[in-house]
């Protein structure tokens, strides 16, 4: 295989794109080529669809024990190729080396956890009031899955979709983002290496109008799932209407943090900063709007600024960096525009806001802290998706709840308070799919998903399996 070039994985084979078409992937930390991929065409997408359709007929009939054996074999091969997978993530995203571990580990965890969880999936027998019939509810695989992935966590997003789909008995077509497809293509190489059943997993990336739209408008997929922006989600919903399909989507977020006067300010500042500046703020669950009670505002802000100043921006395996770049020049310009707009409208720049002077290349931006933010500003209304923290003071509980809920998004919210009754009351009133109190935790066994414009369905946990399974009632007269 030519060095730095990776092929499509369709029907159990690594192959070039139709006509030999290729695309260069650029590392956002160096602005230099990170690798080259086969750049799929519409004909490649059609081949992947047919491959998945044929494979579903046999894969859906296999026992969970057989599926588990294949998933375990793939998991072991993924572990053996950890170095290759993490290097791919590091280079396609410009992530510091340590930050690539979560991506890689999620695939490993997903393949193991869902194989085990599917064994715990039990059919039901429903009582019959008259005692005249027996009613069973059994589960069966939903069908071919088309999965569209965001670029911010290339392998983590693969893990969220691959584990439950395989365990449920579905074949799947993975379309990684064109910004970060390298690690998914390496996974295709691993699938070929272990001779995974042909057509059960297909991996290809190409132009949205040729590849993504071909998959979403086809009648072959019975399930469409994605991680991405709300705008992209709405477009996918419209395209999918050529047939009735299940939809599962984790979309945009505009997460509020509510720091009450009795909060542990040190914990609140540390945890909020860790999420805000992790992955350069390019996380759907990253805090966007940080509401701090006026009694603890000065202390929290001083602590938060210490954490922001401690962030080391950079790239490389041995650089000691804790935050990498934004994904591309357009993203950096968008975030810089949001900061400039906020300052023009009266916000105070307390730290950052510039491009790091010691890094001449790459789409880096300093950790940035804005104070005196108001609800009319773009940093309040829009998903920032960058290393910019927007701080606001508040006085009353009702006031901050109204402000926190004043968004079209509803993915996750964070609350810091020592008052258990308040924590419960506030969590129930917040219009978000997840509420984290006094800390955060995300894991493959915990449900993840939003409401409103932030999505449909769940990733992770046993709830995710529901997107890939149908429930059938079988009633028999006694």
C-alpha positions in Angstrom: 0.0 0.0 0.0 1.3 3.4 -0.9 2.5 5.3 2.2 0.0 7.7 3.6 -2.8 6.6 1.3 -5.9 4.8 2.7 -8.6 3.0 0.8 -12.4 2.6 1.1 -13.7 -0.5 2.9 -16.7 -1.9 1.1 -18.0 -5.5 1.1 -15.1 -6.8 3.1 -12.4 -5.3 0.7 -10.1 -2.3 0.7 -10.6 -0.6 -2.6 -9.8 2.6 -4.5 -12.6 5.0 -5.3 -14.3 4.8 -8.7 -11.9 6.4 -11.2 -9.1 6.5 -8.6 -10.3 9.8 -7.1 -8.3 10.9 -4.0 -8.4 13.6 -1.4 -5.7 15.0 0.9 -6.4 15.4 4.6 -4.7 18.4 6.2 -3.5 18.5 9.8 -5.0 21.6 11.4 -2.0 22.0 13.7 0.6 22.2 10.9 -1.5 23.0 7.8 0.5 20.2 6.2 -0.9 17.0 4.6 -1.7 14.4 7.2 -2.6 11.7 4.7 -4.5 10.9 1.6 -7.8 8.9 1.2 -9.8 7.3 -1.5 -12.5 9.9 -2.2 -15.7 8.1 -2.8 -18.1 8.7 -5.6 -21.9 8.1 -5.9 -21.2 4.7 -7.5 -19.1 3.8 -4.4 -22.0 4.8 -2.2 -24.4 2.7 -4.2 -21.9 -0.3 -3.9 -21.8 0.2 -0.1 -25.6 0.3 0.1 -25.9 -2.9 -1.9 -23.1 -4.6 0.1 -24.9 -3.7 3.4 -28.2 -4.8 2.1 -26.9 -8.2 1.1 -24.9 -8.6 4.4 -27.9 -7.8 6.5 -29.7 -10.9 5.4 -27.1 -13.2 7.0 -25.8 -11.0 9.8 -29.3 -10.4 11.2 -29.8 -14.1 11.5 -26.6 -14.8 13.5 -26.8 -15.5 17.2 -25.6 -12.9 19.7 -22.9 -15.4 20.6 -21.6 -15.3 17.1 -21.8 -11.6 16.8 -20.0 -11.3 20.1 -17.2 -13.5 18.8 -16.7 -11.2 15.8 -16.9 -8.1 17.9 -14.3 -9.5 20.3 -12.0 -10.4 17.4 -12.4 -6.8 16.1 -11.8 -5.4 19.5 -8.6 -7.3 20.0 -7.3 -6.2 16.6 -8.2 -2.5 17.4 -6.2 -2.9 20.6 -3.2 -4.2 18.6 -3.4 -1.2 16.3 -3.7 1.4 19.1 -0.7 3.3 17.9 -1.9 3.6 14.3 -5.4 4.7 15.3 -4.2 7.3 17.8 -1.6 8.7 15.4 -4.4 9.0 12.8 -6.6 11.0 15.3 -3.6 13.1 16.4 -2.8 14.1 12.8 -6.2 14.6 11.4 -7.4 16.7 14.4 -4.1 18.3 15.5 -4.9 16.9 19.0 -2.2 16.5 21.7 -1.3 12.9 22.0 -2.9 12.4 25.4 -6.2 13.7 24.1 -6.4 10.9 21.5 -6.9 8.2 24.2 -10.6 8.9 24.7 -11.3 8.4 21.0 -9.5 5.1 20.8 -10.8 3.8 24.1 -14.4 4.5 23.2 -14.2 2.1 20.3 -12.7 -0.6 22.5 -15.3 -0.1 25.2 -18.2 0.0 22.8 -17.4 -3.3 21.1 -17.1 -5.0 24.5 -20.0 -3.4 26.3 -22.7 -3.8 23.6 -21.8 -7.4 23.0 -22.4 -8.0 26.7 -25.4 -5.8 26.9 -27.2 -7.5 24.0 -26.9 -10.8 25.9 -29.0 -9.1 28.6 -31.7 -8.1 26.2 -34.6 -10.2 27.0 -37.9 -10.9 25.2 -41.0 -10.1 27.1 -44.2 -12.1 27.9 -47.2 -9.8 28.5 -50.1 -10.9 30.7 -53.5 -11.5 29.1 -56.4 -10.2 31.2 -58.8 -12.9 29.9 -56.2 -15.6 30.0 -57.1 -16.7 26.5 -53.8 -15.7 24.7 -50.1 -15.7 25.1 -48.3 -12.5 24.1 -44.6 -12.4 23.4 -42.6 -9.2 22.5 -39.4 -10.2 20.7 -36.6 -8.0 19.3 -35.2 -8.2 15.9 -32.6 -6.1 14.0 -34.0 -2.9 12.4 -32.1 -3.1 9.2 -29.3 -1.4 7.3 -27.9 1.6 9.1 -26.5 4.7 7.5 -24.2 6.6 10.0 -22.9 10.1 9.5 -20.2 11.2 11.8 -18.9 14.5 13.1 -15.2 15.4 12.9 -14.5 16.5 16.5 -14.1 13.0 18.0 -13.5 10.8 14.9 -13.2 7.4 16.6 -15.4 8.1 19.6 -18.2 8.9 17.2 -17.5 5.6 15.4 -17.7 3.8 18.7 -21.1 5.4 19.6 -22.6 3.9 16.4 -20.7 0.7 15.6 -21.1 -1.1 18.9 -24.9 -1.0 19.2 -25.5 -1.6 15.5 -23.3 -4.7 15.3 -24.7 -6.1 18.6 -28.3 -5.6 17.4 -27.6 -7.5 14.2 -27.6 -4.5 11.8 -25.1 -3.9 8.9 -23.8 -0.4 8.8 -22.3 2.2 6.4 -20.0 4.7 8.2 -19.5 8.0 6.5 -16.8 9.9 8.5 -16.4 13.6 8.2 -14.2 14.8 5.3 -12.2 16.8 7.8 -11.1 13.8 9.9 -11.6 10.5 8.0 -8.2 8.9 8.5 -8.8 7.0 11.7 -12.1 5.6 10.4 -10.2 4.4 7.3 -7.6 2.7 9.5 -10.5 0.9 11.2 -11.5 -0.3 7.7 -8.0 -1.7 7.3 -8.4 -3.5 10.6 -11.8 -5.0 9.5 -10.1 -6.3 6.4 -7.2 -7.7 8.4 -9.6 -9.8 10.6 -11.8 -10.8 7.6 -14.9 -9.4 9.2 -18.0 -10.7 7.5 -18.2 -8.9 4.1 -20.7 -6.0 3.9 -21.5 -5.8 7.6 -19.3 -2.8 8.0 -18.6 -0.4 5.2 -16.5 2.8 5.5 -16.3 5.5 2.9 -16.0 9.3 2.7 -16.8 11.5 -0.2 -18.7 14.7 -1.2 -22.0 15.2 0.8 -24.1 15.5 -2.4 -22.6 12.3 -3.9 -22.2 10.1 -0.9 -24.2 11.3 2.1 -27.2 12.2 0.1 -27.1 9.0 -1.9 -27.2 7.0 1.4 -29.9 9.2 3.1 -32.3 9.2 0.1 -31.9 5.5 -0.6 -34.7 3.2 0.6 -32.1 0.6 1.6 -31.3 2.0 5.1 -34.0 1.5 7.7 -32.0 3.6 10.2 -30.2 6.9 9.7 -28.0 8.1 12.6 -25.7 11.0 12.8 -23.6 13.3 15.1 -23.4 16.8 13.8 -24.9 20.3 13.7 -28.6 20.9 14.0 -28.6 22.4 10.5 -27.2 19.2 9.1 -29.7 17.2 11.1 -32.6 19.1 9.6 -31.2 18.6 6.1 -30.8 14.9 6.7 -34.4 14.6 8.0 -35.6 16.2 4.8 -33.5 13.9 2.6 -34.6 10.8 4.5 -38.3 11.3 3.6 -38.0 9.2 0.4 -39.0 6.3 2.7 -40.0 5.9 6.3 -36.8 5.5 8.3 -35.8 5.6 11.9 -33.7 8.6 12.9 -31.2 9.0 15.8 -29.4 12.3 16.0 -27.0 13.9 18.5 -27.0 17.6 17.3 -25.8 21.0 18.5 -25.6 22.3 22.0 -25.5 25.5 23.9 -24.8 24.2 27.4 -25.4 26.5 30.4 -23.5 26.2 33.7 -25.3 27.4 36.8 -23.0 28.2 39.7 -25.0 29.0 42.8 -23.8 31.0 45.8 -23.3 27.8 47.9 -21.3 26.0 45.3 -17.8 24.6 45.7 -16.2 27.3 43.6 -12.9 25.4 43.1 -14.7 22.3 41.8 -17.0 24.4 39.6 -14.1 26.4 38.1 -11.9 23.3 37.5 -14.6 21.1 35.9 -16.0 23.9 33.8 -12.6 24.9 32.5 -11.7 21.2 31.7 -14.8 20.9 29.6 -14.6 24.3 28.1 -11.0 24.1 26.8 -10.9 20.4 26.1 -10.6 19.6 22.4 -10.3 23.4 21.9 -13.9 23.8 22.9 -15.0 21.7 19.9 -17.3 19.5 22.0 -21.1 19.4 21.8 -21.3 19.3 25.6 -18.8 22.1 26.2 -20.0 24.9 28.5 -21.1 27.9 26.5 -22.9 30.2 28.9 -21.5 30.2 32.4 -24.0 31.8 34.9 -22.4 32.6 38.3 -24.3 33.9 41.3 -23.1 37.4 42.2 -22.1 36.3 45.7 -19.5 33.9 44.4 -18.8 35.5 41.0 -15.4 37.1 41.9 -14.0 34.0 43.5 -15.2 31.7 40.7 -13.9 34.0 38.0 -10.5 34.3 39.6 -10.2 30.5 39.8 -11.5 30.0 36.3 -9.0 32.5 34.9 -6.2 30.6 36.6 -7.2 27.4 34.8 -7.5 29.2 31.5 -4.0 30.7 31.9 -2.6 27.2 32.7 -3.8 25.7 29.4 -0.8 24.9 27.1 -1.6 25.4 23.5 0.3 23.3 21.0 0.7 20.0 19.1 2.8 17.0 19.1 3.4 13.8 20.9 6.0 15.2 23.4 5.0 18.8 23.4 3.2 18.7 26.8 0.3 20.6 25.1 -3.1 20.3 26.7 -5.1 22.0 23.9 -4.8 21.8 20.1 -6.2 23.9 17.3 -9.6 24.5 15.8 -10.4 22.3 12.9 -9.8 24.8 10.0 -9.3 28.4 9.1 -13.0 29.0 8.6 -13.8 27.8 12.1 -11.2 30.0 13.7 -12.4 33.0 11.8 -16.0 32.3 12.8 -15.0 32.1 16.5 -12.8 35.2 16.3 -15.8 37.0 14.7 -18.0 36.0 17.7 -15.5 37.3 20.1 -15.1 40.6 18.2 -18.9 41.0 18.0 -19.3 40.4 21.7 -16.6 43.0 22.6 -18.2 45.5 20.2 -21.5 45.0 22.0 -19.9 45.7 25.4 -18.4 42.4 26.6 -15.1 42.5 28.5 -12.2 40.5 27.3 -10.6 39.2 30.5 -8.1 36.8 28.9 -7.0 35.5 25.5 -8.7 36.3 22.3 -5.6 36.2 20.1 -3.7 33.7 18.1 -0.7 32.3 20.1 2.4 34.2 19.0 4.7 31.2 19.4 2.8 29.1 16.8 3.2 30.5 13.3 1.2 27.7 11.7 -2.0 25.9 12.5 -5.5 27.1 13.4 -4.8 27.8 17.0 -6.6 30.3 19.3 -5.8 31.2 22.9 -8.2 30.2 25.7 -10.6 33.1 25.8 -12.7 34.5 28.7 -15.4 37.1 28.2 -17.2 38.8 31.0 -20.3 41.1 31.0 -21.9 38.9 28.3 -25.6 39.7 27.6 -28.3 37.5 26.0 -28.3 39.5 22.8 -24.7 38.5 21.9 -23.9 35.8 19.5 -21.7 34.0 22.1 -25.0 33.6 24.1 -27.3 32.7 21.3 -25.1 30.4 19.1 -23.1 27.3 19.7 -19.5 28.6 20.1 -17.6 25.4 19.3 -14.3 27.0 20.3 -12.2 27.9 23.3 -14.3 30.9 24.4 -16.0 31.1 27.8 -18.9 33.5 28.2 -19.5 34.6 31.8 -22.7 36.2 33.2 -23.8 37.2 36.7 -27.2 36.3 38.2 -29.0 36.9 41.5 -32.2 34.8 41.6 -32.9 31.1 40.8 -35.9 31.9 38.6 -33.9 34.4 36.7 -31.1 32.1 35.8 -33.4 29.2 34.9 -35.2 31.4 32.4 -31.9 32.5 30.9 -30.5 29.0 30.8 -33.6 27.7 29.0 -33.6 30.6 26.6 -32.0 28.6 23.7 -33.2 26.4 20.9 -30.8 23.8 22.0 -31.3 21.2 24.8 -28.4 18.8 25.0 -26.7 19.2 28.4 -26.6 21.6 31.4 -24.4 21.8 34.5 -25.4 22.8 38.0 -23.1 23.5 41.0 -24.8 23.7 44.4 -24.5 22.0 47.8 -28.3 22.2 48.3 -29.7 18.8 47.3 -33.3 20.0 47.1 -32.3 22.9 44.9 -30.2 20.6 42.7 -33.2 18.4 42.1 -35.6 21.2 41.6 -33.3 23.0 39.1 -32.4 19.8 37.2 -36.1 19.1 36.6 -36.8 22.6 35.3 -33.8 22.8 33.0 -34.9 21.9 29.4 -32.0 19.7 28.5 -31.6 16.0 27.9 -28.8 15.7 30.5 -28.2 17.6 33.7 -24.9 17.2 35.5 -24.7 18.2 39.2 -21.4 19.1 40.9 -19.4 17.3 38.2 -19.7 15.5 34.9 -19.3 12.0 33.7 -19.7 10.5 30.2 -19.3 6.8 29.5 -20.5 4.1 27.0 -23.0 2.8 29.6 -24.7 6.2 30.3 -27.4 7.5 28.0 -26.4 10.6 26.0 -28.7 12.7 23.9 -30.7 15.9 23.8 -34.1 17.5 23.2 -35.4 20.4 21.1 -32.9 21.2 18.4 -30.2 19.0 20.0 -31.5 15.7 18.7 -33.6 12.6 18.7 -32.8 9.3 20.5 -29.8 8.3 22.6 -26.2 7.3 22.1 -24.6 5.0 24.6 -26.2 2.8 27.2 -28.9 0.2 26.6 -31.2 3.0 25.3 -29.1 3.3 22.2 -30.0 -0.3 21.2 -33.6 0.7 20.8 -32.6 2.7 17.7 -31.3 -0.5 16.1 -34.0 -3.0 17.2 -37.6 -3.4 16.3 -40.1 -5.0 18.7 -42.5 -7.5 17.3 -45.6 -8.8 19.1 -46.4 -12.5 18.7 -49.9 -13.4 20.0 -51.0 -17.1 20.2 -54.5 -18.3 21.3 -54.1 -20.7 24.2 
